[in-house]
Amino acid sequence: MSIAEFDKLSLAEQISHLQRQGNRLASREVGPFQIKLFQVDGFFVELWEDPTRGGSYAITCFNDCEYLGLYGDDLWRRAFKE
């Protein structure tokens, strides 16, 4: 699936696809949001969740590795975890 095809799915379908096919890589927090980073189908996906409201609110997709720096040590700890 391409990013364009993934973007055409509803939020519920995107989350379902991430649960079935995605590989969770890292997480970070921005304000009230917990952002989970996944790799799926050759691109990266951020799932934005607000634990205080109990729901997923947005998904962003990208394939530029430059954005991975936002995850700092969490990404590298998971990548090299034994």
Order of alpha helices (4+ residues) and beta strands (2+ residues): alpha-alpha-beta-beta-beta-beta-alpha
